[in-house]
Amino acid sequence: MDIRTLRYFQTVAREASFTRAAEALHMAQPAVSMSIKRLEQQLDLQLFHRHDRKISLTDEGQRLLHHADKILQATADAQLEMKELTGLNRGVVRVGIPSMLGSYHLPELLMGFRHSFPGLQLSVVEGGTSYIQERIEQGELDIGIVVDTGSRDSLKMIKLIQEQMLVCLSPDHPLANRKSIHFREFLDEELVLFKEGFFHRKVTDQLARQYQVTPKINFETNLIPLIQAFVRQGFGISALLDRAIADAGDLLGIPFEEPVIFDLCIAWRNDSYLSRANQVFVDYLLEHAPSAANK
């Protein structure tokens, strides 16, 4: 068993298809299939269930994938560290950011970082907290800005910004004169929400389960201007960061009776090597974020 074979195995497992794995690896499909066949013979184990054109991991395959992920990531970390020691690192930072934060806090920070470190390249991926966490764990992202839910021991997190989520509604809405709004009152309204996988949506879903209510979701979108437009036209109310509401200009932000406050954190894998480029990026965010933890 060698690193190359483990990479073939990992790709087939992730793609759940020999054909798609071969395309991802830029190889001929028979060569990939033969490599996996030899690996199974070498281990004297069946790693995949084969059902016509569908494949899935056996229990033994699941256990090998767990080890393969660790071995391949450790190899990539070692290669990166050795390159940096010889000055060969290209200085690429792969970072995941949530939609709302990306629209308000981060543009200025990212532009400031690029101005301060023009030799470093930023590759930015947008997504919800769960998506970003999974991409970090799988080694597809180096760093992410995520909501601290306290449920990922595999990630190291440092508090960056504290935010409050407010009820967003139009000035002529019946609840517009309230100083605060109860969760149940919010759930009783027609709602415009982010799609599943985003923290704001998870909060609403958790509240709905808590109060045993089926929320009336009129629209689902991850586009903040579209959410603002729907609320403005009276198609429902939403829950957004105070910055997103203030940016609309003509919408109101009213806090929940029990304030919904959460921490946005910089996150990376606990067991990973943090390259010099990534460390510089982390240090820059911590120094320049509006309410960074070290301030």
Residue frames as qw, qx, qy, qz and C-alpha x, y, z in Angstrom:
[[0.000, 0.889, 0.457, 0.000, 0.00, 0.00, 0.00],
 [0.447, -0.005, 0.024, 0.894, 1.51, 3.35, -1.06],
 [0.070, 0.458, 0.238, -0.854, 0.45, 6.99, -1.03],
 [0.254, 0.160, -0.517, -0.801, -0.64, 6.94, -4.67],
 [0.305, -0.258, -0.894, -0.204, -2.89, 3.93, -4.14],
 [0.129, -0.487, -0.653, 0.566, -4.40, 5.52, -1.04],
 [0.145, 0.362, -0.056, -0.919, -5.14, 8.65, -3.07],
 [0.321, -0.041, -0.738, -0.592, -6.90, 6.57, -5.72],
 [0.284, -0.375, -0.871, 0.142, -8.89, 4.80, -3.02],
 [0.042, -0.450, -0.416, 0.789, -9.83, 8.08, -1.31],
 [0.229, 0.232, -0.308, -0.894, -11.01, 9.60, -4.59],
 [0.355, -0.175, -0.835, -0.382, -13.14, 6.58, -5.51],
 [0.234, -0.433, -0.774, 0.398, -14.65, 6.62, -2.02],
 [0.039, 0.418, 0.201, -0.885, -15.44, 10.35, -2.19],
 [0.317, 0.209, -0.443, -0.812, -16.88, 10.19, -5.70],
 [0.649, 0.120, 0.658, -0.363, -18.71, 6.87, -5.12],
 [0.781, 0.595, 0.114, -0.150, -17.90, 6.08, -8.73],
 [0.725, -0.175, 0.399, 0.533, -14.91, 4.63, -10.57],
 [0.457, 0.626, 0.387, 0.500, -15.74, 6.71, -13.63],
 [0.095, -0.969, -0.066, -0.218, -15.95, 10.04, -11.79],
 [0.658, -0.652, 0.250, 0.281, -12.85, 9.17, -9.76],
 [0.715, 0.128, 0.396, 0.562, -10.93, 8.47, -12.96],
 [0.252, 0.818, 0.251, 0.451, -12.00, 11.84, -14.36],
 [0.372, -0.925, 0.060, -0.046, -10.92, 13.61, -11.15],
 [0.699, -0.491, 0.394, 0.339, -7.57, 11.80, -11.20],
 [0.410, 0.740, -0.367, -0.386, -7.12, 12.34, -14.99],
 [0.243, -0.301, 0.916, 0.110, -6.69, 8.60, -15.46],
 [0.506, -0.004, -0.690, -0.518, -8.31, 5.85, -17.47],
 [0.735, -0.344, 0.137, -0.568, -11.16, 4.18, -15.60],
 [0.950, 0.016, -0.313, 0.006, -9.78, 0.62, -16.02],
 [0.481, 0.387, -0.523, 0.588, -6.48, 1.70, -14.44],
 [0.331, -0.429, 0.382, -0.748, -8.28, 3.04, -11.38],
 [0.899, -0.166, -0.049, -0.402, -10.43, -0.09, -11.08],
 [0.852, 0.199, -0.430, 0.223, -7.36, -2.32, -11.36],
 [0.184, 0.466, -0.524, 0.689, -5.52, -0.31, -8.71],
 [0.589, -0.352, 0.299, -0.663, -8.41, -0.74, -6.24],
 [0.958, 0.016, -0.218, -0.185, -8.64, -4.44, -7.12],
 [0.652, 0.324, -0.532, 0.432, -4.93, -4.91, -6.33],
 [0.142, -0.455, 0.471, -0.743, -5.35, -3.02, -3.06],
 [0.818, -0.235, 0.103, -0.514, -8.20, -5.31, -2.03],
 [0.927, 0.143, -0.339, 0.075, -6.10, -8.37, -2.92],
 [0.374, 0.460, -0.536, 0.601, -3.14, -7.00, -1.00],
 [0.320, -0.346, 0.470, -0.746, -5.27, -6.41, 2.12],
 [0.200, -0.163, -0.965, -0.053, -7.37, -9.54, 1.56],
 [0.138, 0.468, 0.583, -0.650, -10.44, -7.37, 2.18],
 [0.195, 0.611, 0.603, 0.475, -13.40, -6.12, 0.16],
 [0.189, -0.221, -0.203, 0.935, -13.37, -2.33, 0.35],
 [0.354, 0.150, -0.143, -0.912, -16.39, -1.56, -1.84],
 [0.543, 0.367, 0.720, -0.227, -19.86, -2.98, -2.37],
 [0.047, 0.199, -0.575, -0.792, -20.45, -3.16, -6.11],
 [0.441, 0.477, 0.689, -0.320, -24.10, -2.96, -7.19],
 [0.567, 0.708, 0.374, 0.193, -24.40, -2.77, -10.98],
 [0.443, 0.608, -0.019, 0.659, -23.01, 0.73, -11.67],
 [0.362, -0.831, 0.099, -0.410, -23.22, 1.90, -8.07],
 [0.664, 0.091, -0.591, 0.449, -20.56, 1.42, -5.42],
 [0.449, -0.801, 0.072, -0.390, -20.40, 2.09, -1.69],
 [0.124, 0.551, -0.739, 0.367, -17.84, 1.51, 1.02],
 [0.751, -0.286, -0.595, 0.020, -17.92, -1.63, 3.12],
 [0.593, -0.805, -0.027, 0.011, -17.29, -1.35, 6.86],
 [0.780, -0.227, 0.180, 0.555, -13.66, -2.22, 6.18],
 [0.422, 0.526, 0.263, 0.690, -13.53, 0.44, 3.48],
 [0.251, -0.907, -0.155, -0.299, -14.91, 3.04, 5.89],
 [0.706, -0.652, 0.094, 0.260, -12.13, 2.26, 8.37],
 [0.690, 0.057, 0.267, 0.670, -9.46, 2.44, 5.71],
 [0.193, 0.765, 0.263, 0.554, -10.84, 5.78, 4.45],
 [0.466, -0.883, -0.058, -0.009, -10.51, 7.20, 7.97],
 [0.705, -0.442, 0.267, 0.486, -6.80, 6.29, 7.99],
 [0.569, 0.386, 0.385, 0.616, -6.27, 7.31, 4.36],
 [0.001, -0.932, -0.208, -0.298, -7.63, 10.81, 5.04],
 [0.533, -0.818, 0.141, 0.163, -5.19, 11.26, 7.92],
 [0.743, -0.168, 0.382, 0.523, -2.20, 9.84, 6.03],
 [0.462, 0.568, 0.381, 0.564, -2.78, 11.90, 2.89],
 [0.123, -0.963, -0.111, -0.212, -3.35, 15.10, 4.85],
 [0.643, -0.667, 0.229, 0.297, -0.20, 14.49, 6.92],
 [0.694, 0.120, 0.403, 0.584, 1.74, 13.94, 3.68],
 [0.246, 0.794, 0.289, 0.474, 0.40, 17.19, 2.21],
 [0.382, -0.924, 0.015, -0.008, 1.28, 19.05, 5.41],
 [0.734, -0.407, 0.309, 0.448, 4.82, 17.64, 5.37],
 [0.578, 0.397, 0.387, 0.599, 5.32, 18.60, 1.73],
 [0.017, 0.922, 0.201, 0.330, 4.07, 22.12, 2.40],
 [0.535, -0.821, 0.127, 0.154, 6.32, 22.58, 5.42],
 [0.735, -0.161, 0.368, 0.545, 9.37, 21.32, 3.53],
 [0.416, 0.647, 0.343, 0.539, 8.61, 23.65, 0.61],
 [0.186, -0.966, -0.082, -0.162, 8.44, 26.58, 3.00],
 [0.685, -0.597, 0.226, 0.352, 11.81, 25.68, 4.49],
 [0.588, 0.002, 0.457, 0.668, 13.35, 25.93, 1.02],
 [0.074, 0.473, -0.029, -0.877, 11.40, 29.05, 0.05],
 [0.008, 0.089, 0.808, 0.583, 9.23, 27.30, -2.56],
 [0.130, 0.560, 0.746, -0.338, 5.84, 28.11, -1.04],
 [0.165, 0.447, 0.487, 0.732, 3.61, 30.04, -3.42],
 [0.017, 0.121, 0.381, -0.916, 1.78, 31.81, -0.59],
 [0.390, -0.301, -0.573, -0.655, -1.81, 30.73, -1.25],
 [0.213, 0.041, 0.692, -0.688, -4.50, 31.11, 1.42],
 [0.327, -0.293, -0.753, -0.490, -7.72, 29.12, 0.81],
 [0.091, 0.082, 0.591, -0.798, -10.40, 30.62, 3.03],
 [0.158, -0.504, -0.787, -0.320, -14.13, 30.01, 3.41],
 [0.063, 0.037, 0.311, -0.948, -16.45, 32.83, 4.47],
 [0.188, 0.543, 0.792, -0.207, -20.19, 32.97, 5.23],
 [0.252, 0.625, 0.503, 0.541, -22.41, 34.99, 2.89],
 [0.195, -0.936, -0.270, -0.112, -23.48, 37.72, 5.28],
 [0.558, -0.678, 0.155, 0.453, -20.07, 38.26, 6.84],
 [0.581, 0.086, 0.459, 0.667, -18.54, 38.26, 3.39],
 [0.180, 0.756, 0.436, 0.454, -20.82, 41.11, 2.39],
 [0.259, -0.938, -0.104, -0.204, -20.04, 43.38, 5.33],
 [0.580, -0.752, 0.255, 0.180, -17.02, 42.74, 7.55],
 [0.804, -0.164, 0.416, 0.393, -14.61, 40.94, 5.27],
 [0.601, 0.713, 0.179, 0.312, -14.31, 42.97, 2.04],
 [0.032, -0.950, 0.241, -0.195, -12.36, 45.73, 3.78],
 [0.671, -0.558, 0.485, 0.060, -10.25, 43.18, 5.68],
 [0.850, 0.202, 0.405, 0.271, -9.47, 41.17, 2.56],
 [0.459, 0.828, 0.036, 0.319, -8.53, 44.24, 0.55],
 [0.275, -0.890, 0.341, -0.126, -6.36, 45.47, 3.41],
 [0.808, -0.310, 0.476, 0.155, -4.61, 42.11, 3.59],
 [0.769, 0.463, 0.288, 0.335, -3.92, 42.06, -0.15],
 [0.184, 0.938, -0.114, 0.271, -2.54, 45.60, 0.07],
 [0.468, -0.763, 0.438, -0.077, -0.28, 44.67, 2.99],
 [0.564, -0.286, 0.751, 0.188, 0.87, 41.35, 1.48],
 [0.588, 0.576, -0.192, -0.535, 0.69, 41.67, -2.32],
 [0.217, 0.430, -0.857, -0.181, 2.76, 38.52, -2.81],
 [0.252, 0.069, 0.925, -0.278, 0.19, 36.26, -1.20],
 [0.334, -0.120, -0.625, -0.695, -2.76, 34.89, -3.14],
 [0.422, 0.062, 0.614, -0.665, -6.26, 34.64, -1.64],
 [0.304, -0.135, -0.814, -0.477, -8.72, 31.99, -2.81],
 [0.343, -0.007, 0.482, -0.806, -12.14, 32.70, -1.29],
 [0.262, -0.255, -0.881, -0.301, -15.03, 30.22, -1.13],
 [0.401, -0.222, 0.188, -0.869, -18.48, 31.27, 0.08],
 [0.556, -0.209, -0.782, -0.192, -20.78, 28.99, 2.06],
 [0.640, -0.655, -0.072, -0.395, -22.57, 28.29, 5.31],
 [0.364, -0.673, 0.596, -0.243, -20.82, 27.31, 8.54],
 [0.875, -0.081, 0.468, -0.089, -21.44, 23.56, 8.11],
 [0.798, 0.590, 0.022, 0.123, -20.17, 23.59, 4.53],
 [0.201, 0.837, -0.432, 0.267, -17.02, 25.51, 5.46],
 [0.573, -0.538, 0.580, -0.214, -16.29, 23.26, 8.44],
 [0.926, 0.136, 0.351, -0.005, -16.58, 20.15, 6.29],
 [0.652, 0.719, -0.131, 0.201, -14.30, 21.61, 3.61],
 [0.105, -0.794, 0.539, -0.259, -11.67, 22.42, 6.25],
 [0.751, -0.318, 0.555, -0.166, -11.86, 18.94, 7.74],
 [0.892, 0.334, 0.292, 0.087, -11.44, 17.41, 4.28],
 [0.565, -0.341, 0.318, 0.681, -8.42, 19.60, 3.52],
 [0.402, 0.614, 0.492, 0.468, -10.13, 21.55, 0.72],
 [0.038, -0.913, -0.017, -0.405, -9.88, 24.82, 2.67],
 [0.498, 0.220, -0.535, 0.646, -7.09, 26.01, 4.94],
 [0.040, -0.143, -0.489, 0.860, -9.07, 28.47, 7.05],
 [0.145, -0.578, -0.668, -0.445, -12.70, 29.41, 7.53],
 [0.181, -0.160, 0.321, -0.916, -14.77, 32.06, 9.25],
 [0.447, -0.313, -0.804, -0.236, -17.50, 30.10, 11.03],
 [0.544, -0.592, 0.058, -0.592, -20.04, 30.39, 13.82],
 [0.096, 0.306, -0.870, 0.374, -18.77, 28.76, 16.99],
 [0.767, -0.266, -0.280, -0.513, -21.29, 26.01, 17.72],
 [0.412, -0.539, 0.662, -0.317, -18.93, 24.11, 20.01],
 [0.921, 0.074, 0.288, -0.251, -19.53, 20.88, 18.11],
 [0.802, 0.542, -0.216, 0.129, -16.30, 20.39, 16.15],
 [0.692, -0.641, 0.255, 0.212, -13.40, 19.08, 18.24],
 [0.795, 0.194, 0.301, 0.489, -11.40, 18.60, 15.04],
 [0.316, 0.751, 0.133, 0.565, -11.18, 22.38, 14.55],
 [0.417, -0.316, -0.309, 0.794, -9.20, 25.01, 16.39],
 [0.055, 0.812, 0.431, 0.390, -11.19, 28.24, 16.73],
 [0.326, -0.210, -0.262, 0.884, -10.25, 31.76, 17.78],
 [0.114, 0.804, 0.529, -0.247, -12.96, 34.35, 18.36],
 [0.373, 0.208, 0.307, 0.850, -12.92, 37.08, 15.74],
 [0.217, -0.225, -0.118, -0.942, -16.20, 39.02, 15.82],
 [0.108, 0.343, 0.839, -0.408, -19.31, 38.94, 18.01],
 [0.197, -0.155, -0.461, -0.851, -22.61, 39.54, 16.23],
 [0.355, 0.255, 0.664, -0.608, -26.30, 39.85, 17.11],
 [0.005, 0.278, 0.805, 0.524, -29.13, 38.55, 14.98],
 [0.248, 0.260, 0.324, -0.875, -32.18, 40.84, 14.81],
 [0.431, 0.560, 0.706, -0.045, -35.68, 40.52, 13.42],
 [0.110, -0.159, 0.371, 0.908, -35.75, 42.35, 10.09],
 [0.222, 0.634, 0.740, -0.030, -39.07, 43.90, 9.05],
 [0.182, 0.511, 0.314, 0.779, -40.53, 46.83, 7.17],
 [0.003, 0.064, -0.370, 0.927, -41.55, 50.04, 9.05],
 [0.564, -0.115, -0.105, -0.811, -45.25, 49.43, 8.35],
 [0.531, -0.074, -0.844, -0.018, -45.28, 45.89, 9.77],
 [0.605, -0.662, -0.269, -0.350, -47.62, 45.38, 12.79],
 [0.817, -0.426, -0.184, 0.343, -44.59, 44.48, 14.96],
 [0.510, 0.552, -0.061, 0.657, -42.58, 47.53, 13.90],
 [0.216, -0.779, 0.141, -0.571, -43.28, 49.51, 17.09],
 [0.892, -0.429, -0.138, 0.030, -42.04, 46.77, 19.42],
 [0.164, -0.843, 0.509, -0.057, -38.86, 47.09, 21.47],
 [0.139, -0.340, 0.928, 0.063, -38.32, 43.33, 21.30],
 [0.760, 0.116, -0.321, -0.553, -40.01, 40.32, 19.73],
 [0.700, -0.282, 0.623, -0.207, -40.63, 36.90, 21.27],
 [0.125, -0.247, 0.885, 0.373, -39.43, 33.84, 19.38],
 [0.330, 0.409, 0.847, -0.080, -42.98, 32.52, 19.10],
 [0.313, 0.796, 0.191, -0.482, -44.20, 35.79, 17.58],
 [0.057, 0.599, -0.606, -0.521, -41.41, 35.60, 15.02],
 [0.185, -0.032, 0.961, 0.203, -42.31, 32.02, 14.10],
 [0.361, 0.571, 0.671, -0.306, -45.99, 32.94, 13.67],
 [0.276, 0.753, -0.122, -0.584, -45.11, 35.37, 10.86],
 [0.855, 0.498, 0.097, 0.104, -44.47, 34.59, 7.21],
 [0.546, -0.660, 0.342, 0.385, -40.71, 34.26, 6.85],
 [0.650, 0.719, -0.236, 0.062, -37.97, 34.93, 4.31],
 [0.723, -0.588, 0.352, 0.090, -34.98, 32.81, 5.26],
 [0.088, 0.617, -0.747, -0.232, -31.58, 31.60, 4.23],
 [0.835, 0.129, -0.472, -0.254, -31.41, 28.09, 2.80],
 [0.903, -0.427, 0.048, 0.000, -30.55, 25.09, 4.96],
 [0.829, 0.147, -0.107, 0.529, -26.90, 24.82, 5.99],
 [0.184, 0.565, -0.153, 0.789, -26.58, 28.44, 7.12],
 [0.231, -0.105, -0.708, 0.660, -26.44, 29.35, 10.78],
 [0.324, 0.022, 0.125, -0.938, -29.32, 31.82, 10.58],
 [0.693, -0.053, -0.486, -0.530, -31.54, 29.10, 9.17],
 [0.536, -0.052, -0.803, 0.253, -30.40, 26.63, 11.84],
 [0.036, 0.021, 0.520, -0.853, -31.43, 29.05, 14.58],
 [0.569, 0.024, -0.093, -0.817, -34.92, 29.32, 13.11],
 [0.708, 0.008, -0.665, -0.239, -35.21, 25.56, 12.65],
 [0.355, -0.017, -0.781, 0.513, -34.13, 24.96, 16.26],
 [0.253, 0.037, 0.346, -0.903, -36.69, 27.47, 17.54],
 [0.658, 0.019, -0.363, -0.659, -39.41, 25.85, 15.44],
 [0.630, -0.047, -0.773, 0.057, -38.64, 22.47, 16.99],
 [0.154, -0.003, -0.648, 0.746, -38.52, 23.99, 20.46],
 [0.377, 0.168, 0.285, -0.865, -41.96, 25.60, 20.09],
 [0.387, 0.249, 0.887, 0.046, -43.33, 22.75, 17.97],
 [0.390, 0.734, 0.134, -0.539, -44.22, 25.10, 15.14],
 [0.664, 0.295, 0.503, 0.468, -44.01, 24.57, 11.40],
 [0.109, -0.543, 0.058, 0.830, -42.59, 27.87, 10.11],
 [0.558, 0.732, 0.383, -0.077, -44.34, 29.56, 7.20],
 [0.417, -0.410, 0.412, 0.699, -41.42, 30.06, 4.82],
 [0.525, 0.762, 0.183, -0.331, -42.41, 32.20, 1.86],
 [0.609, 0.737, -0.282, 0.078, -38.97, 32.42, 0.25],
 [0.810, -0.430, 0.226, 0.330, -35.55, 30.82, 0.66],
 [0.590, 0.738, -0.090, 0.313, -32.49, 32.59, -0.70],
 [0.720, -0.366, -0.091, 0.582, -28.89, 33.24, 0.31],
 [0.331, 0.440, 0.172, 0.817, -28.86, 36.62, -1.47],
 [0.203, -0.429, -0.495, 0.728, -29.10, 39.37, 1.13],
 [0.154, 0.142, -0.166, -0.964, -30.39, 42.07, -1.28],
 [0.416, -0.220, -0.718, -0.512, -33.17, 39.70, -2.31],
 [0.371, -0.438, -0.744, 0.341, -34.11, 39.03, 1.32],
 [0.080, -0.327, -0.224, 0.915, -34.18, 42.79, 1.92],
 [0.261, -0.003, -0.443, -0.858, -36.39, 43.30, -1.13],
 [0.424, -0.346, -0.811, -0.207, -38.89, 40.61, -0.07],
 [0.302, -0.470, -0.600, 0.572, -39.13, 42.09, 3.44],
 [0.010, -0.221, 0.039, 0.974, -39.46, 45.61, 2.01],
 [0.369, -0.085, -0.544, -0.749, -42.37, 44.52, -0.18],
 [0.606, -0.206, 0.347, -0.685, -44.16, 42.87, 2.72],
 [0.780, 0.133, -0.554, -0.256, -43.69, 39.24, 1.66],
 [0.852, -0.335, -0.370, 0.158, -42.48, 38.32, 5.15],
 [0.280, -0.896, 0.326, -0.109, -39.96, 39.11, 7.85],
 [0.817, 0.308, -0.417, 0.253, -36.48, 37.71, 8.35],
 [0.658, -0.722, 0.095, 0.191, -33.60, 37.50, 10.82],
 [0.667, 0.595, -0.120, 0.432, -30.34, 39.18, 9.81],
 [0.571, -0.206, -0.245, 0.756, -27.23, 40.71, 11.30],
 [0.040, -0.839, -0.288, 0.460, -27.72, 44.30, 12.38],
 [0.190, -0.459, 0.427, 0.755, -25.22, 45.43, 9.71],
 [0.150, 0.225, 0.820, 0.505, -27.26, 43.79, 6.95],
 [0.002, -0.770, -0.633, 0.078, -30.38, 45.56, 8.18],
 [0.165, -0.771, -0.021, 0.615, -28.69, 48.94, 8.56],
 [0.271, -0.186, 0.609, 0.722, -27.32, 48.59, 5.03],
 [0.169, 0.547, 0.767, 0.289, -30.86, 48.44, 3.63],
 [0.062, 0.149, -0.001, 0.987, -31.56, 51.92, 5.00],
 [0.486, -0.225, -0.127, -0.835, -35.36, 51.63, 5.13],
 [0.748, -0.237, -0.607, -0.128, -35.77, 48.40, 7.14],
 [0.470, -0.695, 0.308, -0.449, -35.99, 47.98, 10.90],
 [0.582, 0.158, -0.764, 0.227, -33.99, 45.66, 13.14],
 [0.599, -0.568, 0.152, -0.543, -35.65, 44.65, 16.41],
 [0.081, 0.381, -0.892, 0.228, -33.92, 42.33, 18.91],
 [0.640, -0.283, -0.694, -0.169, -35.46, 39.11, 20.15],
 [0.595, -0.732, 0.024, -0.330, -36.66, 39.14, 23.78],
 [0.805, -0.434, 0.311, 0.259, -33.83, 36.69, 24.44],
 [0.227, 0.826, -0.386, -0.342, -30.96, 38.22, 22.44],
 [0.954, 0.196, 0.164, 0.159, -29.43, 35.93, 19.82],
 [0.011, 0.895, -0.437, -0.087, -25.71, 36.66, 20.03],
 [0.976, 0.039, 0.136, 0.167, -23.03, 34.44, 18.54],
 [0.337, -0.716, 0.445, 0.418, -19.29, 34.40, 17.96],
 [0.785, 0.609, -0.108, -0.001, -17.74, 34.31, 14.53],
 [0.644, -0.592, 0.429, 0.225, -14.37, 32.58, 14.70],
 [0.409, 0.634, -0.623, -0.208, -11.34, 31.86, 12.59],
 [0.883, -0.184, 0.399, -0.166, -11.10, 28.08, 12.27],
 [0.496, 0.547, -0.653, -0.168, -8.59, 25.57, 10.95],
 [0.902, -0.098, -0.415, -0.062, -7.89, 21.88, 11.53],
 [0.630, -0.736, 0.239, -0.072, -6.49, 21.06, 14.94],
 [0.837, -0.238, 0.401, 0.285, -3.99, 18.58, 13.54],
 [0.667, 0.665, 0.164, 0.292, -2.86, 20.59, 10.53],
 [0.539, -0.203, 0.055, 0.816, 0.32, 22.51, 9.81],
 [0.164, 0.926, 0.277, -0.199, -0.53, 26.19, 9.49],
 [0.674, 0.366, 0.143, 0.625, 1.62, 27.56, 6.69],
 [0.312, -0.257, -0.122, 0.907, 3.37, 30.90, 6.97],
 [0.119, -0.250, -0.417, -0.866, 0.90, 32.42, 4.52],
 [0.488, -0.562, -0.618, -0.256, -2.05, 31.16, 6.57],
 [0.522, -0.472, -0.437, 0.560, -0.49, 32.30, 9.84],
 [0.163, -0.044, 0.072, 0.983, 0.06, 35.78, 8.42],
 [0.300, -0.398, -0.525, -0.690, -3.59, 35.85, 7.32],
 [0.559, -0.567, -0.599, 0.088, -4.84, 34.75, 10.76],
 [0.438, -0.344, -0.268, 0.787, -2.64, 37.31, 12.53],
 [0.023, 0.143, 0.251, 0.957, -3.86, 40.07, 10.20],
 [0.419, -0.522, -0.572, -0.475, -7.55, 39.29, 10.84],
 [0.580, -0.541, -0.517, 0.321, -7.06, 39.14, 14.59],
 [0.359, -0.228, -0.113, 0.898, -5.29, 42.48, 14.56],
 [0.061, 0.000, -0.263, -0.963, -7.70, 44.34, 12.27],
 [0.250, -0.492, -0.790, -0.268, -11.16, 42.82, 12.85],
 [0.242, -0.650, -0.075, -0.716, -13.62, 45.29, 14.47],
 [0.651, -0.573, 0.258, -0.426, -14.08, 43.24, 17.65],
 [0.708, 0.292, -0.633, 0.114, -11.28, 40.71, 17.48],
 [0.805, -0.486, -0.336, 0.047, -10.66, 38.65, 20.57],
 [0.684, -0.118, -0.227, 0.684, -7.27, 40.13, 21.31],
 [0.074, 0.514, 0.046, 0.853, -8.60, 43.68, 21.49]]
